Amino acid sequence: MAKRLTGKRILITGAAQGIGLAIAKAVLAEDASAYLIDRDQGLLRVEAEKLKGQGYRLSYRAADITDAKAIARIVEEARTEIGQINALINNAGVNVFSEPLETTDEEWNRCFDINLKGAWNCCKAVLPGLIAQGGGVVLNIASTHSFTIIPHTFPYPLAKHALLGLTKSLGLEFAAKNVRVNALAPGYVATQKVVDFWNSFPNPAAAEAETMKMHPSGRIATTEEIAMAAVFMISDQCPFMNATCLTIDGGLSVLQHPA
């Protein structure tokens, strides 16, 4: 069976764990080359070397996506190491949950610097190359927070709403250049972030059970399920999908009341 990403050279941020690592594994399995970025140098090295040991074509570098100059340098390095990038997956992000009037300037800046500005830094570094080579794909990993609001999670939903706006704006700006820009919006996913969220409650097991109960299927997504959708969206199987968002949440965001 033919691989879906042969010839793709993909830059993935936040690739050392969770959804980012699952996407890295999925694109490599589909015959892509990958350049992995994460700010956790130790964890990135461990996971990337495992994948290299399996024979996959990849390079990696620890970096902070809020540093625009560093990201620009890395994109140039990636061109030398795996070839001209023709797909970017903006996955890196951070949960910043607070009450509106209790949110500090530091929390606000951290939220927007990583979840929005960091994604833009990567887009800005990659887009000229995509345009010069006649096209490419950008996929922003958004969230159901991009169009719904969970109380007491301020200002995270604001940044994710803005990321969706960035997706639509860039998708329209560069459509004539054969560059597609889309977003993927997961809901609850079985990652360490979600476990940490459950552990923030006095009874983590009860919090987990309540989360599962919220979903029509009685479960949350696996990271592999999100990665499967990402592979589809950056492949040539959906060449006319642009400036839009695909939701992967098991139907949670359209459920008016839990059953």
Sequence and secondary structure as in RCSB ss.txt:
>XXXX:A:sequence
MAKRLTGKRILITGAAQGIGLAIAKAVLAEDASAYLIDRDQGLLRVEAEKLKGQGYRLSYRAADITDAKAIARIV
EEARTEIGQINALINNAGVNVFSEPLETTDEEWNRCFDINLKGAWNCCKAVLPGLIAQGGGVVLNIASTHSFTII
PHTFPYPLAKHALLGLTKSLGLEFAAKNVRVNALAPGYVATQKVVDFWNSFPNPAAAEAETMKMHPSGRIATTEE
IAMAAVFMISDQCPFMNATCLTIDGGLSVLQHPA
>XXXX:A:secstr
   SSTT EEEEESTTSHHHHHHHHHHHHTT EEEEEES HHHHHHHHHHHHHTT  EEEEE  TT HHHHHHHH
HHHHHHT S  EEEE      EE GGG  HHHHHHHHIIIIIHHHHHHHHHHHHHHHTT EEEEEE  GGGT   
TT EEHHHHHHHHHHHHHHHHHHTGGGTEEEEEEEE SBSSHHHHHHHHTSSSHHHHHHHHHHHSTTSS B HHH
HHHHHHHHHSTT TT  S EEEESTTGGG SS  
